[in-house]
Amino acid sequence: MNSFSKITLGTIASVAFATVPALAEQAQANSDANTGNVASQSETLTVEHLNNFRQLYDVKVSPDGGALVYGIKNGQEKGANHLYLRDLSTEKVSQLTSNKASEHTVQWASDSKGIYFLSSRSGSSQVWFLSLGGGEAKQLTDFPMDVGGYKMAADGKTMALAFDVKPGCETLQCSVEAKQQLAAQKHNTRAYDQLMVRHWDHWLDTFNTHLFVATLPETGKLTDATDLMPEWNADIAGMSQVSFHPDGTKLAFSAKSPDRDHAWTTNWDIFEVDLATNAMTNITEDNKAWDALPHYSSDGRYLAWKAMKTEVYESDKFSLKVKDLRSSKVQDVAPLWDRSISDFHFSDDNRSVIALAQDVGQKSIFSISLQFGEVTPVYQNGYAGDVTSAGKAIYFTRHTLDTPADIYTINKDGYGFKQLTDINKDTMAKLQMGEFKQFSFPGWNDEKVYGYWLKPANFEEGKKYPIAFLVHGGPQGSFGNMFHYRWNAQLWAAQGYGVVMIDFHGSTGYGQKFTDSISGDWGGKPLEDLQKGFAYITEKETWLDGDNACALGASYGGYMMNWFMGKWSDGFNCIVNHAGLFDMKSFYYSTEELWFPEHDFSGPYYEFAENYDKFDPSRFVDNWKMPMLVIQGELDYRVPYAQSLGAFTTLQRKGIDSRLVMFPDEDHHIRKPDNLKEWYREVFAWMEKYLKGQNAE
């Protein structure tokens, strides 16, 4: 068995990771964090704590590896989002900005002597530069509209920019005037000739996000730029998916080609632009599935991106593709590695990439050799993100089920794990978090399925505790070892509940076959996994009261709540259904991203009605009897709120105790701090009403 095979098997059986050098110190750090000092931690987590935690953003190491810049969002405090600089040799931290207008989208200058960022401190969103040698930040651009995003080339002069413009306009001023005319019209109508007409939480207009290029002038501010896609009725995928060739002659970006099929295709492509002529080439035209995240190597030899193989599927495995720009040969790197890459970048020597991927309930860091395709785990405890590197060191953020995100570092060989920040130290010192543990059990077809349990924050040995049974959405998703800002498991633990979460068949991070297994079987394998997992853990962990439980879920998790009502109708004391699918026919005809149901149910409803109807919760309302709380945001266009109205109407007409709570200014998620507080208040009040013996106030 070669080394690649060992690593691949290791991602399935976590014990195989025992040879990773940093595993022992990672486990010890996790044990220390989970144990805590109970005597000094008398408080339990509240929504107010959650809303006011300091949060990191824009974590970037300098090209020379000498310094780290990062932003801190100071909870709900207005005008307090600032940038900080950490000298990595002296460990000295200094605050870089203090303007009441926030700074974001940070990029280092190639010489490591300054940083670029976006700020609205001049009245609109523009690009600024701050020299680390001293002095005030300098405004570089002064466009007649907001800069939506930017990317600076290595020469410090060529810039890529994103603007929301009207297709066909030759100047930015043309788009400004088009927006003014739209705002001035006296009638209030929307008219469309093609899909998509809505996306996520807003109705679409006649403007698209286009990619522009410009060169900074020797003096004065940049005021004009060239649209690389002036006629396109399409958006770029985002500035994070734009990459400059190191010599500044080309750039690559991800977008959908202009067409009428955007609502039912996932065919994003990688386009390369010759900046001397602005000629554009679709380099992934042959792949009708999703291509994303192009990156040039620092020596200019390679262009890499991540790619799916299955058309009309948003949860296929993202694998690594590398094009040799000398020979034009495209290579599949580590094609047998059964994990989906979420992010990656080239290492300094361009012989490997540092990749991020979900893995058995974690989001882990891996090194992938370009020559041999060997995949080496570097760090796999908790959810890593914002991964950046210089030399032998990797810098990243990490959060777990009991800790919000901080910045850490580790060497590429897996040694030298170290925490660099503790931005919520004072708050966390006062809080007692619930102990948690990952477990596994034989699920559908006796295949191994994983989950987590959390003990109540003030757990007492010998007591039995009511259960909050959380079911994740997606359905290709996961409730893993993460500190979630909407569905935070520790908030239920703080209320005196034991928490159980199951990564049923269809979850991500356990291999693509496991993820794919839910397609066409929404109510089959996942339901069996959830039932078996609940029975297994309540028998094994006797402090969990299996006869005193409430089930909760959102999106697909909300669908599963409706499915429980018909197929597991005596399973729980109560149900909480947030934005759950109720009627599959009406869902298909009113959701915006048609590729999602068309993949999972083999095509459009009008051609494959039997596939949708087989797992339609509305067909089984005769069995409904459990009390249900139904919650939704009215701006939700992924699962339109009529789905919740349908469930609530059924409950009311059947005389089942039920409550409907709508949030007019929220979409698929509840994000606004005061709304989030009310969401949890409603949820906890509903659970308190039906669960016996729990001690929540």
Order of alpha helices (4+ residues) and beta strands (2+ residues): alpha-alpha-alpha-beta-beta-beta-beta-beta-beta-beta-beta-beta-beta-alpha-beta-beta-beta-beta-beta-beta-beta-beta-beta-beta-beta-beta-beta-beta-beta-beta-beta-beta-beta-beta-alpha-beta-beta-beta-alpha-beta-alpha-alpha-beta-alpha-beta-alpha-alpha-alpha-beta-alpha-beta-alpha
